Amino acid sequence: MQLSHVHDASGATVVRLAGELDAGTVTRVRDYLESVLRPGRLVLDLRDVTFLDCAGIETLVRTHERVRKRGGWLELSEVPQHVRWLLVVTGTEALLDAEGRSTEDAPRTASG
């Protein structure tokens, strides 16, 4: 698993993950995410994730929870079809709206 991050102009922390997000890599990924986590938006760019297992899904869920506790939100970007499929099948996608924000955090329109 290769990990890198930048802080974009909006103040978001954008972390790019490349490789397998599985039982063999989640400890390193969790430690890395914890080291770059700051208040606000955390974007996980998943375009180069080649494999995801239940340990990887758990890492996404726990990261979502940690970010929310700090008053921010998690956004998944560039989600490959095979990763999106696993999130849908496991019901994990229900935690996130289309942009990756928690449905409770999504901006409300005037009508809703």
N, C-alpha and C positions, 0 to 999 in steps of 0.2 A: 504494500500500500504506500503510495506516495501522497504527501500532504503539503499544501502550500496555502498561504493566505495573504490577503491584502485588506486594507481598510479603504473603502471607496469614498468618493466625494460626499455621499450622503451620510457617511459615518458608519455604514454597515460593515461588518466583518464578513468577508467572502472567503470561504474555505473551499478549495478544489481538492476533491478526492479522486485518486486514480488507482485502479486495481481492485482487489477483492476485499469486500467488507464482510468479514466472517469471524468465526470464533478465534482464528489465529491472529487477527489484526485489530480486534475491537479495543483491547487494552491500550494499545498505542494510539488509536484514533480518539478514544475518550480522553486520554491524557493530553493529547494535542489540542482537542477542542476546549478542554478546561483551561489550558494555558493561554488561549487567544480570546476566550469569551469575555465580553464586556457588555455593559447595558446597551439595549437597543436591538437592532435587527442582526440576526445571524443567518447568512445565506450559505447553504451547502450546495455547491456545484457538483452534481453527480454524473456529468456527461461521460466520464471515463471510468465509472464503476462497472467492472466486468462481471461481478458476482456478488450476490447478497444472500445471506442466510438469516436464520432467526436471531442469532446474536447481533448481526448488523441491524436488523429491524429494531431490536431492543435498544441498541445504541441510539438510533434515531429518536425513539420515543423518550428515552431518558434525557437526551439532549434537549428535546422540545420542552420537557418538564423543567429542566434547569434554567433554560432561557426565560420561560414564563415566570418562574419564581423571582427572576431579576428584573421583571417588568418589560421584557422584550418579546420578540417572536421569532420563530424559526421559519425560514423559507427554503424550500427545496427547488433548485433550478436545474434546467437541462436534464430532467429525469429520463433515463433511457426506458424504452418500452418494457424490457424485461424486469426492471426494477419497479416501474409503475404497476405492472401486473401483479407482482408479489405484494405490494402495498394494498392493492384492491382486494386480492384474494384473502389476505389476512385481516382485512378490516382496518388496517392502520391508516389508509388514506383518509378515512372518515375523520381522523384527528385534524386534518389539514384541509383548507379550501384549495381552490385551483391554483392560487399563487403560492401555496405552501404555508399560509398563515393559519393559525388556529381559528376555527370558525367563531370562537368567542372574541377574537381580536380583530376580525375582519372589519374594515370600515363599513359603517351603516349608511344607507342612502336616506334621504329625507322621508321616504315612505316606509322604511323598515329598519 
